[in-house]
Amino acid sequence: MNFRKTTAFFVAVITCLFFFGMTGAMAAEPYNLGVALGLTGAGALYSADGVEGIKLAVEEINAKGGLLGQHKIELFIRDSQTKPDVGVREVKDLILRDKIRAVINDYSSAVAMAVKPIAQEYKVLHIASISNSENITMINPSPYTFQVVPNSYMQAKAAAVAIAKMAKQKGWKEFITIASDYEWGRSTQASAVKFLKETSPDLTLKKEFWPRLGETQFTSYITGIMAMKPDFVLGSVASNDNVAWMEQAKNYGFFDKIPYPGSLITVTELMLQAKTLTRGIIALTRAPFFAHMDNPMMADFVKNYRAKYNKYPSDWAVLCYDAVYALKQGVEKAKTIDTEKVKDAMKGMTVDLTRGRLTFRTIDNQLSCSSYTGTIADDPRYPFPIYKDIIEIKGSESERPESEILAARKAK
Amino acid sequence: MDITSIFTQFLSGLTYGTILFLVAAGLSLIFGVMNILNFAHAALWLMGAYFSYTFWNLMQEYSFAFWLSIPLAGFAAAAVGWFLEVVLIKRIYKRELHEQLLITYSIALILSDTIKLTWGVTNKLIVRPEMLRKPVFIFGSPLDSYFILVILSGAAVAIGLWWFLKYTRYGHIVKAAVYSREMVAALGIPIPRIYTWVFTLGIFLAGFAGGIQAPIGSITLGMDNAIIIQAFCVVVIGGFGSLLGTLVGSLIVGEVMSFTILFWPEGAMVLIFVITAAILIVRPWGLFGTPMRT
């Protein structure tokens, strides 16, 4: 009897150990995180910084044991080539071959919109961290897609608020737009024009210019705009193209003759064109690190980023870093890495990021984050110019009203 | 629109046309003489831009760095071109055109990846000397001062090539090879060696054009994708193998782009393709090319 009891006891102990062991093994399951960004093509410049931000966040999280202290994050990085067909192919491959649970994607809004239904079909979280077309979250919303960057509507409204003030002061009447001819450029330009007409009804749009994505020669656009002598020009030129556009326009004396307010001049351009960028331009950006150095998370991020990469983080590094930390906090809230539960936990969730405490809107999973305008000026603390007199336009001030989102979805 | 604005737009078209001419001249020369449609031409042009950046970066502390980096880019690209010709291109002269296209396209892809591996994905920016950072005014029309250098370089290349083709023995051989390589070979002239040097010269022009392009904006991966299409339009319009045709074709494309952007911005590129298609239908050998070929 004793023998039977002893045997039963050992069997029970071994069984328990076995199951605990199994649980332990399951707890150590890695979290496969996909990254599909435009590492070549028009988005290469911004995407490379984004990957650096992601790698740093993953290293930090893994150093503390991973997600929930036990799920190490494994990164799978692919090049979407800034092309929708390639982006879809790569993300599908990440899902089927690498069994990713979430994907950070893309530089291009066109790619992000193409990837959105794929992520939804395979029930994979999709975090848009650089691409910011409003349509990524507004039209055909997916419960799996989240956006951590101020969208095109928010940015345009932020710019319009700043420009309307200037137009009133300076008596501006006519303006011209120049925007990259693709999803982001078109939607940003449309929103900006709409806001300007709302905030300053006296302003007239004289002409629209649409250089194709990947344009390297802006000369004819520059001289054409100068010939038309508008009161100011509104620009939404993308990434690499923006560098070429700004450089070439500057060498024509464009910015000395025509005000160019509210254009996207990110930290990337501030660093890359440190020697040549025209000072005094009033510009707009999405996530400048220097606007939040009072936030300990941002200060630590900048310190660690500089230590690792020997440079300051661009907006794209900040945004992609935040994307990983938003995901981390989603997992912590859900207390599991199960995608369905994380997705539900992230809906309407408030997260602590480098840009402060921010909330995902319930209606569209758009992070209610700020846009930033300011005047480009030198600062002795940095080897490149930064924004001075920064105006932070909060997400709550620049978001599209929910009623309009619902109406747009209904119309679709 | 006043006359100054029209003249300004003309100058823009002229600079754009010059840039296209610098790219297309080598492409046209190679096709005209060797009958090779080199799809990798723009990748070598881009490589020239990156070479220029590297030379400029290495010699930054010297005032001549900017000026010297441009011709050096041409020579560095020419070395790559020579290597490609000897190792690969030489073997495909007698292949069908579609096979040549596939092979040169493969070379373009290999070169693009080589560029990515060598120089990385980050944009490169060459800072111009102070004197080339300001606009100059010609009859009241603004012009980026660097474009004066671009236009002069284009003119120098055009005159240099014309002189080479018209007054040198090698130029005469090259011109003769455009019409009949068999006849040239029959005279005991070593065609393979001529081909190697023509290809190298064509790629030198591509690299030089890349060096000229580099300080205009930033140097980025993928820049070559758009320019190769426009360069093909130029040589189709002007006529493969014709230097004058390439020059005129470049100026047509540059000016049409420039003025269409002013009056019908959405249609600028479409109009170029319409003109190219029309030329292909009506005069397939181009405005200054010749249908004669044996």
Chai-1 contact restraints between the chains, C-beta under 6 A:
chainA,res_idxA,chainB,res_idxB,connection_type,confidence,min_distance_angstrom,max_distance_angstrom,comment,restraint_id
A,L39,B,V121,contact,1.0,0.0,6.0,A-B,restraint_1
A,T40,B,L221,contact,1.0,0.0,6.0,A-B,restraint_2
A,G41,B,G222,contact,1.0,0.0,6.0,A-B,restraint_3
A,A44,B,V121,contact,1.0,0.0,6.0,A-B,restraint_4
A,A44,B,L221,contact,1.0,0.0,6.0,A-B,restraint_5
A,L45,B,N123,contact,1.0,0.0,6.0,A-B,restraint_6
A,A48,B,V121,contact,1.0,0.0,6.0,A-B,restraint_7
A,A48,B,T122,contact,1.0,0.0,6.0,A-B,restraint_8
A,F209,B,P265,contact,1.0,0.0,6.0,A-B,restraint_9
A,W210,B,P265,contact,1.0,0.0,6.0,A-B,restraint_10
A,G214,B,A226,contact,1.0,0.0,6.0,A-B,restraint_11
A,T216,B,G217,contact,1.0,0.0,6.0,A-B,restraint_12
A,T216,B,M223,contact,1.0,0.0,6.0,A-B,restraint_13
A,Q217,B,Y16,contact,1.0,0.0,6.0,A-B,restraint_14
A,T219,B,S12,contact,1.0,0.0,6.0,A-B,restraint_15
A,T219,B,T15,contact,1.0,0.0,6.0,A-B,restraint_16
A,T219,B,Y16,contact,1.0,0.0,6.0,A-B,restraint_17
A,S220,B,S12,contact,1.0,0.0,6.0,A-B,restraint_18
A,S220,B,S258,contact,1.0,0.0,6.0,A-B,restraint_19
A,S220,B,I261,contact,1.0,0.0,6.0,A-B,restraint_20
A,Y221,B,I261,contact,1.0,0.0,6.0,A-B,restraint_21
A,T223,B,T8,contact,1.0,0.0,6.0,A-B,restraint_22
A,T223,B,Q9,contact,1.0,0.0,6.0,A-B,restraint_23
A,T223,B,S12,contact,1.0,0.0,6.0,A-B,restraint_24
A,G224,B,I261,contact,1.0,0.0,6.0,A-B,restraint_25
A,G224,B,L262,contact,1.0,0.0,6.0,A-B,restraint_26
A,A227,B,S5,contact,1.0,0.0,6.0,A-B,restraint_27
A,A227,B,T8,contact,1.0,0.0,6.0,A-B,restraint_28
A,N240,B,T220,contact,1.0,0.0,6.0,A-B,restraint_29
A,V243,B,S218,contact,1.0,0.0,6.0,A-B,restraint_30
A,A244,B,G217,contact,1.0,0.0,6.0,A-B,restraint_31
A,A244,B,S218,contact,1.0,0.0,6.0,A-B,restraint_32
A,E247,B,G217,contact,1.0,0.0,6.0,A-B,restraint_33
A,Q248,B,G217,contact,1.0,0.0,6.0,A-B,restraint_34
A,N251,B,D144,contact,1.0,0.0,6.0,A-B,restraint_35
A,Y252,B,P135,contact,1.0,0.0,6.0,A-B,restraint_36
A,Y252,B,P142,contact,1.0,0.0,6.0,A-B,restraint_37
A,Y252,B,D144,contact,1.0,0.0,6.0,A-B,restraint_38
A,G253,B,P135,contact,1.0,0.0,6.0,A-B,restraint_39
A,G253,B,P142,contact,1.0,0.0,6.0,A-B,restraint_40
A,L272,B,L125,contact,1.0,0.0,6.0,A-B,restraint_41
A,K275,B,V127,contact,1.0,0.0,6.0,A-B,restraint_42
